[in-house]
């Protein structure tokens, strides 16, 4: 990932926080930087360990609360993977969905949206958002697995 992309992601995250009325503190800037530079899934414990190095007084509860709030405002996406809850920076620039390898967590995005196929929704229901994720094995992981294990 290029540095300009990191900066753009950080700016998008900070702008979203600011629009929701959050003060942009040094800790929140560090959180945005961590997710922008990581580009991968981070557990609350991973984030806490990172933040604790720079801010020794930070509590796990504070980190977790910020992760949940950032997820609720759409800055972070949360995923329930095999080893627990993880967070990743949202791509705020365009709508897409994910295929996620359950072994290595490699993520492939795709533009097709299955919501276009959904019919007969109750007229009284107003959709605010949706997510579609496909979990499986990437080609690299599949090629190293015993044949019997694939498809179980």
C-alpha positions in Angstrom: 0.0 0.0 0.0 1.3 3.4 -0.9 1.9 6.2 1.7 -0.6 8.5 0.0 -3.3 5.8 0.4 -2.4 5.5 4.2 -2.8 9.3 4.5 -6.1 9.3 2.6 -7.4 6.5 4.8 -6.3 8.3 8.0 -7.9 11.5 6.7 -11.2 9.7 5.9 -11.3 8.1 9.3 -10.6 11.4 11.1 -13.1 13.3 9.0 -15.8 10.7 9.9 -15.0 11.0 13.6 -15.1 14.8 13.4 -18.4 14.8 11.6 -19.9 12.7 14.4 -18.7 15.3 16.9 -15.7 13.4 18.3 -12.6 15.4 19.4 -9.6 14.3 17.4 -7.2 13.3 20.1 -3.7 12.0 19.7 -4.9 8.5 20.7 -7.7 8.6 18.1 -5.2 9.7 15.5 -2.9 6.8 16.5 -5.9 4.4 16.2 -6.7 5.7 12.7 -3.0 5.4 11.7 -2.8 1.8 13.1 -5.7 0.6 11.0 -4.6 2.5 7.9 -1.1 1.1 8.0 -2.1 -2.4 9.1 -4.5 -3.1 6.3 -5.4 -6.3 8.1 -7.8 -7.6 10.7 -6.9 -6.6 14.3 -8.4 -8.1 17.4 -9.3 -5.8 20.3 -6.3 -7.3 22.1 -4.0 -6.6 19.2 -5.1 -2.9 19.2 -4.8 -2.7 23.0 -1.3 -4.1 23.0 -0.3 -1.6 20.3 -1.9 1.4 22.0 -0.5 0.4 25.4 3.1 0.7 24.1 2.5 4.4 23.2 0.0 5.2 25.9 0.8 3.1 29.0 -2.3 4.4 30.9 -4.8 3.4 28.3 -7.3 0.7 29.5 -8.6 -2.3 27.5 -12.2 -1.0 28.1 -11.3 2.4 26.5 -9.8 0.8 23.5 -12.7 -1.7 23.1 -15.3 1.1 23.5 -13.6 3.2 20.8 -13.4 0.2 18.5 -17.2 -0.4 18.9 -18.0 3.3 18.4 -15.8 3.5 15.3 -17.5 0.4 14.0 -21.0 1.8 14.6 -20.1 5.0 12.7 -18.8 3.0 9.8 -15.1 3.9 10.1 -14.2 0.4 11.1 -15.8 -2.9 10.0 -16.1 -5.7 12.4 -15.8 -9.3 11.5 -16.5 -12.5 13.4 -13.6 -14.8 12.3 -12.7 -18.2 13.5 -10.4 -16.8 16.2 -12.8 -14.2 17.4 -14.0 -10.6 16.8 -11.7 -8.5 14.6 -11.8 -5.0 13.1 -10.5 -3.6 9.9 -10.6 -0.1 8.4 -13.6 0.4 6.2 -13.2 1.3 2.6 -15.3 4.5 2.7 -14.8 5.4 -1.0 -17.0 2.7 -2.6 -19.5 -0.1 -2.0 -18.2 -3.6 -2.2 -18.3 -7.0 -0.4 -15.7 -9.5 0.7 -14.5 -13.1 0.3 -12.4 -13.9 3.4 -10.0 -16.9 3.7 -10.8 -18.6 7.0 -7.2 -19.8 7.3 -5.0 -16.8 6.5 -7.6 -14.0 6.5 -6.7 -12.9 3.0 -9.5 -10.8 1.8 -10.7 -10.3 -1.8 -13.2 -7.6 -2.6 -15.9 -7.9 -5.3 -18.2 -5.3 -6.7 -21.3 -7.5 -7.3 -24.0 -6.7 -4.8 -26.5 -9.4 -4.0 -29.0 -6.8 -2.7 -29.9 -6.1 -6.4 -31.4 -9.6 -6.4 -33.5 -9.2 -3.3 -37.2 -8.9 -4.0 -40.4 -8.7 -2.0 -39.1 -6.8 1.0 -41.8 -5.4 3.2 -42.6 -1.8 2.1 -42.5 -0.6 5.7 -38.9 -1.7 6.1 -36.2 0.9 5.4 -32.8 -0.6 4.8 -30.0 1.5 6.3 -27.0 -0.8 5.4 -26.1 -4.3 4.6 -23.1 -6.6 4.5 -22.3 -9.7 2.4 -19.3 -11.9 3.2 -18.2 -15.2 1.8 -15.9 -17.3 3.9 -13.8 -20.1 2.5 -10.2 -21.0 1.5 -8.0 -18.9 -0.8 -6.1 -20.7 -3.6 -2.8 -20.6 -1.6 -4.3 -22.2 1.6 -6.4 -24.7 -0.4 -3.3 -25.9 -2.2 -1.4 -26.7 1.0 -4.3 -28.5 2.7 -4.9 -32.2 2.7 -7.7 -33.0 0.2 -10.0 -34.4 2.9 -9.9 -31.2 4.9 -11.1 -29.0 2.0 -14.9 -28.8 1.9 -15.4 -30.0 5.5 
